[in-house]
Amino acid sequence: MTGSLPDIMMREDLEAEEHRRFSRHAAFADETRGREQPIPLDPYRTEFQRDRDRIIHCKAFRRLSHKTQVFLAPEGDHYRTRMTHTLEVSQISRSIARALALNEDLAEAIALGHDLGHTPFGHTGESALDEGLQALHEAGRTELTGYRHNVQSLRIVEQLEYEGKGLNLTWEVRDGILGHTGPHVPSTHEGQIVRTADRIAYVNHDIDDAIRAGVLCESDLPAGPISLLGPHPNARITTMINDMVLTSARTGEIGMSSDIWDAMMELRAFLFENVYFSKRAKAEEPKALAVVRSLLDHYLAVPSDLPADERPDDDSMLVQAVVDYVAGMTDRFAIREFERLFEPRKWLV
């Protein structure tokens, strides 16, 4: 059987399609504020599609599959990792962006890159680096005042990937990555979608993981939010997405209705009290804190133990180099390094 391929979709065709389909509130790929280092345009991909692909192929993205979401060293194959969380945020972001006729490719790229700066052992590792840097700053040893994973995510894509050259992403993607949490609110609607989709994802999947871990039972969940949002994670996610689409379309601003938002935030508060600070979730936390803090202190004291390609040329950059190295570790690599550096080895006879 013979036939012919359909006409090739060139980048210009995709860009024209964006202008035909998208809302005037969308970020259009051919109107991007550009890259720090201009490069030739791709013949078949828009600039935001290119950014998505660059993130997927980078080393920091691959490491997310071995970084903790909530439960440290969970026993079982179905607990979320930072990678699965990232993919869930990407799916939710795309669904909302598509329904609002915004740029799905931009939302996806931001979502895929938003957590690249997370440390080993999740927020526990982030706390260890943050406290360590604050102590170093107070001692006058660094200008860094603390650690924030969104800032580190931006640093990864701008300076650390591709052997220090960075991914050279568009301004809109970098803006969205920085603004997915913290005081900076993304300038694009797509970035604002990711900022809320992140919460939609972790509030629901952390409940699911907590029930799987035996930390919670379905009956423990607060009745008010559950009756409004839905009895199981899929229903709650659907409720939140649909409400966000309808509310954003009605108001012209990205957001949820007040009752759905308040219900989500009540579930989030419940998680902090009953899961994130629970004995089961925190059982390994002192060990994780000790691992990250010990690695930070050791490499600062013995920089020669850093891999050759991680050692800075300028001693004034040592603290930043050590932070970059430790923050980039997966859980299992951090544990192996801790064992190698601090656990006694049997005498060889």
C-alpha positions in Angstrom: 0.0 0.0 0.0 1.4 3.3 -1.0 0.6 6.8 0.1 2.0 10.2 0.8 2.8 11.9 4.0 0.7 15.0 4.9 2.2 18.4 4.4 5.0 19.2 6.8 4.0 21.6 9.6 6.6 24.2 9.7 7.3 26.5 12.7 5.6 29.3 10.9 2.5 27.2 10.5 2.4 26.4 14.2 2.9 30.1 15.1 0.0 31.1 12.8 -2.1 28.4 14.4 -1.5 29.9 17.8 -2.8 33.3 16.6 -5.9 31.6 15.1 -6.7 29.5 18.2 -5.4 31.3 21.3 -7.0 34.0 23.4 -5.6 37.5 23.2 -4.4 36.9 26.8 -2.1 34.1 25.7 1.7 34.3 25.4 2.5 33.7 21.7 5.7 31.9 20.8 6.6 34.3 18.0 6.2 37.3 20.4 8.6 35.9 23.1 10.9 38.3 24.8 13.6 36.0 23.7 16.7 34.3 25.0 19.8 35.8 26.7 21.8 34.3 23.9 20.0 34.6 20.5 20.1 31.4 18.4 18.6 30.5 15.0 15.0 29.6 15.0 14.0 25.9 14.7 12.3 25.0 11.4 9.7 22.7 13.0 9.3 23.8 16.6 8.1 27.0 18.3 10.4 28.6 20.8 8.3 27.3 23.8 8.2 23.8 22.3 12.0 24.0 22.1 12.3 25.0 25.8 10.1 22.1 26.8 12.4 19.7 24.9 15.5 21.2 26.4 14.2 20.8 29.9 13.2 17.1 29.3 16.7 16.2 28.0 18.7 17.9 30.7 20.4 16.1 33.6 18.6 17.9 36.4 15.2 16.7 35.0 16.4 13.1 35.0 17.5 13.3 38.6 13.9 14.2 39.7 13.0 10.5 39.5 15.2 9.8 42.5 14.2 12.7 44.6 11.7 12.6 47.5 8.3 14.2 47.3 7.0 13.7 50.9 7.9 10.3 52.3 11.6 9.7 52.7 12.8 6.3 51.5 9.3 4.9 51.0 8.7 1.2 50.8 6.6 0.6 47.7 6.5 1.5 44.0 3.6 3.8 43.9 4.6 6.7 46.1 5.2 10.0 44.2 8.7 11.2 43.5 9.6 14.7 42.5 9.4 13.5 38.9 5.9 12.1 39.1 4.8 15.3 40.9 6.3 17.3 38.0 4.4 15.3 35.4 1.2 15.7 37.3 1.6 19.5 37.5 2.4 19.5 33.8 -0.9 17.6 33.0 -3.0 19.8 35.1 -1.4 23.0 33.7 -1.9 21.8 30.1 -5.6 21.0 30.8 -6.3 24.4 32.2 -4.3 26.3 29.6 -6.1 24.4 26.8 -9.5 25.1 28.1 -8.7 28.8 28.4 -7.2 29.0 24.9 -3.8 29.8 26.4 -0.4 28.5 25.3 -0.2 24.8 26.4 3.5 24.6 25.3 4.6 27.4 27.6 2.6 26.1 30.5 4.1 22.6 30.0 7.7 24.0 29.8 7.3 26.0 33.0 5.7 23.0 34.8 8.5 20.6 33.7 11.2 23.0 34.9 9.6 24.3 38.1 11.1 21.9 40.6 14.6 21.2 39.1 16.1 23.0 42.1 14.7 20.7 44.7 17.3 19.1 47.0 17.6 15.4 48.0 15.0 14.5 50.6 12.5 17.1 49.5 11.7 20.0 51.8 13.8 18.4 54.5 16.9 18.8 52.4 15.9 22.3 51.5 15.6 23.2 55.2 19.0 21.8 55.9 20.7 23.9 53.1 18.7 26.9 54.1 19.7 26.7 57.7 23.3 26.0 56.8 23.5 29.0 54.5 21.9 31.3 57.0 24.6 30.3 59.6 27.3 30.8 57.0 25.9 34.2 56.1 25.7 35.3 59.8 29.4 34.2 60.2 30.3 36.4 57.2 31.4 33.5 55.0 28.9 34.0 52.2 26.6 36.6 50.7 23.9 33.9 50.2 21.2 34.4 52.8 19.4 31.1 52.4 18.2 28.4 50.0 15.0 28.5 47.9 14.3 25.8 45.4 12.6 28.1 42.9 15.7 30.3 42.8 17.9 27.2 42.4 15.6 26.0 39.6 16.3 29.2 37.7 20.0 29.0 38.4 20.1 25.5 37.0 18.5 26.4 33.7 20.4 29.7 33.4 23.9 28.7 34.6 24.5 25.1 35.6 23.2 22.8 32.8 25.2 22.0 29.7 28.5 22.3 31.6 27.8 25.8 32.8 26.3 27.2 29.7 22.7 26.8 30.8 19.7 25.9 28.8 19.3 29.4 27.3 15.5 29.3 27.8 13.1 32.0 26.8 12.3 34.8 29.2 8.7 33.6 29.7 9.7 30.1 30.8 12.4 31.4 33.2 9.9 33.9 34.6 7.4 31.2 35.2 10.0 28.8 36.9 11.1 31.5 39.3 7.5 32.5 40.1 5.9 29.1 40.7 6.3 29.8 44.4 7.4 32.7 46.6 6.7 36.5 46.2 7.3 36.8 42.5 4.1 36.2 40.5 4.7 35.1 36.9 4.0 37.8 34.3 2.2 35.4 31.9 -1.2 33.7 32.5 0.5 30.4 31.7 3.0 30.9 34.5 0.2 31.8 36.9 -1.6 28.6 36.0 1.4 26.5 36.9 1.7 28.3 40.2 -1.8 27.1 41.2 -1.5 23.7 39.4 1.4 22.9 41.7 -0.8 23.2 44.7 -3.7 21.3 43.1 -1.3 18.4 42.4 0.5 18.1 45.7 -2.6 18.6 47.9 -4.3 15.7 46.2 -1.4 13.3 45.6 0.1 13.8 49.0 -3.3 12.8 50.5 -3.2 9.7 48.3 0.3 8.8 49.4 -0.5 9.4 53.0 -3.4 7.0 52.9 -1.2 4.4 51.1 1.4 4.9 53.8 -1.2 4.3 56.6 -0.7 7.8 58.0 -4.3 8.7 57.1 -7.6 7.0 56.5 -10.3 8.3 54.2 -12.5 9.0 57.2 -9.8 11.3 58.7 -10.2 13.9 55.9 -12.1 17.0 56.9 -15.7 16.6 55.9 -16.3 20.1 54.6 -13.7 20.2 51.8 -14.3 16.6 50.8 -18.1 17.2 50.4 -17.4 20.2 48.2 -14.4 18.9 46.2 -15.1 15.2 45.9 -14.6 11.9 47.6 -11.3 10.8 45.9 -8.3 12.5 44.3 -9.5 12.3 40.7 -12.8 13.9 41.5 -11.1 16.6 43.6 -8.6 17.4 40.8 -11.4 17.6 38.3 -13.4 19.9 40.5 -10.5 22.2 41.0 -9.5 22.3 37.3 -13.1 23.0 36.2 -13.6 25.7 38.8 -10.3 27.3 37.8 -11.3 27.3 34.2 -14.7 28.8 34.8 -13.6 31.3 37.3 -10.6 32.5 35.2 -12.8 32.9 32.1 -15.4 34.8 34.1 -13.0 37.2 35.9 -10.3 37.6 33.3 -7.7 36.7 36.0 -6.2 33.2 36.7 -7.7 31.8 39.9 -10.3 29.8 41.6 -13.6 30.8 43.2 -13.3 31.6 46.9 -15.1 28.5 48.2 -13.0 26.1 46.1 -9.8 27.9 47.0 -10.7 27.9 50.7 -11.5 24.2 50.6 -8.2 23.4 48.9 -6.3 25.5 51.5 -8.1 23.8 54.3 -6.9 20.4 52.9 -3.4 21.9 52.7 -3.5 23.0 56.3 -4.8 19.5 57.3 -1.9 18.0 55.5 0.7 20.1 57.3 -0.8 19.2 60.6 -1.5 15.5 60.0 1.0 14.4 57.3 4.0 16.7 56.8 4.6 16.9 60.5 3.4 13.4 61.4 5.7 10.8 63.0 5.5 8.5 59.9 6.5 11.2 57.5 9.1 12.7 59.8 10.6 9.4 61.0 13.7 9.7 58.9 13.9 13.5 58.9 16.7 13.8 61.5 18.8 11.5 59.5 18.1 13.3 56.2 18.9 16.7 57.9 22.2 15.2 59.2 23.2 13.8 55.8 22.6 17.1 53.9 24.2 19.3 56.6 27.2 17.0 57.0 27.8 16.9 53.3 27.6 20.7 53.1 30.0 21.2 56.0 32.4 18.6 54.8 32.8 19.9 51.2 33.3 23.4 52.6 36.1 22.1 54.9 37.6 19.8 52.3 36.9 21.2 48.9 39.4 18.7 47.4 36.8 16.0 47.9 34.5 17.7 45.4 34.7 16.2 41.9 37.2 18.1 39.8 34.5 19.6 37.5 32.6 20.9 40.5 35.5 22.8 42.1 35.3 26.5 41.5 38.3 28.4 40.0 37.7 31.2 42.5 37.7 30.5 46.2 35.0 33.1 46.8 32.6 30.9 44.9 33.2 27.8 47.0 30.0 28.1 49.0 27.9 28.4 45.9 29.7 25.5 44.3 29.1 23.2 47.3 25.5 24.2 47.5 25.0 23.5 43.7 26.7 20.1 44.1 24.8 19.0 47.3 21.4 20.3 46.0 21.8 18.5 42.8 22.2 15.1 44.5 19.5 12.4 44.4 18.5 10.8 47.7 20.4 7.7 47.1 23.5 9.4 45.8 23.5 11.7 48.9 23.3 8.6 51.1 26.1 6.9 49.3 28.3 9.9 49.6 27.6 10.2 53.3 28.5 6.6 53.8 31.7 7.0 51.8 32.8 10.0 53.7 31.7 9.3 57.2 31.2 5.6 57.8 34.2 3.5 58.8 35.4 0.9 56.4 36.7 -2.5 57.5 40.4 -2.9 57.5 41.7 -4.7 54.4 44.0 -7.6 55.5 
